[in-house]
Amino acid sequence: MWTVIDIVTSEKKAQSAQEKLMMEGFLVKIHPLRQNKCYQILVPEEEAKEAYHVLVETGLS
C-alpha cells in the first residue's frame, strides 16, 4: 500500500523530492491534487518513515 509522506505546492518541488528519494533507492509516486494545485508524494508504507526523514534532512519537506 502507498502512503502520502508529504504534500508540496509545485510540480518542481514534487519532482525534486521524487528525484532525491529515487537516488536514495525509494519507490516514489507523485499524485496531483487538482483542486489546489498541490502534489502528494507517495512511497510504499514500509518505507514511509525513512523516506520522510530523507526529505526532512535534505530540506525538501
SERO-4910 file (N, C-alpha, C, O; in steps of 0.05 Angstrom, whole numbers):
BEGIN
 pado doro    nc1    nc2    nc3   cac1   cac2   cac3    cc1    cc2    cc3    oc1    oc2    oc3
  Met    A     17    -23      0      0      0      0     18     25      0     39     25     13
  Trp    A     10     45    -15     24     71    -17     15     90      5     -9     91     12
  Thr    A     34    106     16     28    124     37     38    152     29     60    155     19
  Val    A     22    172     35     30    200     30     49    208     52     43    206     76
  Ile    A     73    218     44     92    227     64     96    257     63    108    269     82
  Asp    A     85    271     42     87    300     41     68    310     20     60    295      1
  Ile    A     61    335     22     45    349      2     60    375     -4     66    390     14
  Val    A     67    379    -29     82    403    -37     65    421    -55     45    412    -66
  Thr    A     73    446    -58     57    465    -72     64    471   -101     53    489   -113
  Ser    A     83    456   -112     90    460   -140    100    434   -152    110    416   -138
  Glu    A     98    432   -178    107    408   -192    138    406   -190    149    384   -188
  Lys    A    151    429   -190    181    429   -188    190    417   -161    209    401   -161
  Lys    A    176    424   -140    183    413   -113    177    383   -113    193    368   -101
  Ala    A    155    375   -125    148    347   -126    170    331   -141    178    309   -132
  Gln    A    179    341   -163    199    328   -179    226    327   -164    240    307   -166
  Ser    A    233    348   -150    258    348   -134    257    327   -113    276    313   -108
  Ala    A    234    325    -99    231    305    -78    232    277    -90    246    259    -79
  Gln    A    219    273   -112    219    247   -125    248    239   -134    256    216   -129
  Glu    A    262    257   -146    290    252   -154    307    244   -131    322    225   -132
  Lys    A    306    260   -109    322    254    -86    316    227    -74    334    211    -68
  Leu    A    290    221    -71    282    195    -59    290    172    -77    299    151    -67
  Met    A    287    175   -103    295    154   -122    326    149   -121    335    127   -122
  Met    A    341    171   -118    370    168   -116    378    153    -90    398    139    -89
  Glu    A    361    155    -70    365    141    -45    354    113    -45    357     98    -26
  Gly    A    342    105    -68    332     77    -71    303     72    -64    295     49    -62
  Phe    A    288     93    -61    259     90    -54    242     89    -80    249    102   -100
  Leu    A    220     74    -79    200     76    -99    183    100    -93    176    104    -69
  Val    A    176    116   -113    162    141   -108    141    146   -129    145    140   -153
  Lys    A    118    156   -120     97    165   -139     90    194   -132     92    202   -109
  Ile    A     82    209   -152     72    236   -148     43    236   -157     37    227   -179
  His    A     26    247   -141     -3    248   -147    -12    277   -146    -12    289   -124
  Pro    A    -21    289   -168    -30    316   -168    -58    319   -154    -75    301   -158
  Leu    A    -61    340   -139    -87    346   -127    -98    370   -143    -89    393   -139
  Arg    A   -118    365   -159   -128    385   -178   -140    410   -165   -136    432   -174
  Gln    A   -154    406   -143   -168    428   -132   -151    451   -121   -159    474   -121
  Asn    A   -126    445   -113   -109    467   -102    -81    466   -113    -63    478   -102
  Lys    A    -77    453   -136    -51    452   -150    -28    443   -132     -6    453   -135
  Cys    A    -33    425   -114    -12    413    -98     -7    385   -108    -21    374   -124
  Tyr    A     15    373    -97     23    346   -105     29    330    -81     43    338    -62
  Gln    A     18    305    -80     25    286    -59     49    271    -67     53    263    -90
  Ile    A     67    266    -47     90    249    -51     83    223    -37     78    223    -12
  Leu    A     83    201    -51     76    175    -40     98    155    -43    113    154    -62
  Val    A    101    138    -22    121    116    -22    107     92    -10     86     94      3
  Pro    A    119     68    -14    107     45     -1    106     48     30    124     60     42
  Glu    A     85     38     42     81     42     70    105     34     87    111     47    107
  Glu    A    118     12     80    141      2     96    164     21     95    181     20    113
  Glu    A    166     39     76    188     57     73    182     86     81    199    104     80
  Ala    A    157     91     90    148    118     95    164    134    115    172    157    109
  Lys    A    170    122    138    185    137    158    213    145    148    221    168    151
  Glu    A    226    126    137    254    131    128    254    151    105    271    169    104
  Ala    A    235    148     86    234    167     64    228    195     73    239    214     63
  Tyr    A    210    198     92    203    224    103    227    237    116    232    261    113
  His    A    243    221    131    267    232    144    287    241    123    300    261    127
  Val    A    289    228    100    307    237     79    298    265     69    314    282     65
  Leu    A    272    268     65    261    294     56    267    316     76    275    338     69
  Val    A    263    310    102    268    330    123    298    337    124    305    360    126
  Glu    A    315    317    124    344    321    126    355    337    102    374    352    105
  Thr    A    343    335     79    352    350     55    337    376     51    343    390     32
  Gly    A    319    383     69    304    408     67    283    408     45    274    429     37
  Leu    A    275    385     36    254    383     15    226    380     27    207    378     12
  Ser    A    224    380     53    197    378     66    194    401     85    173    404     98
***
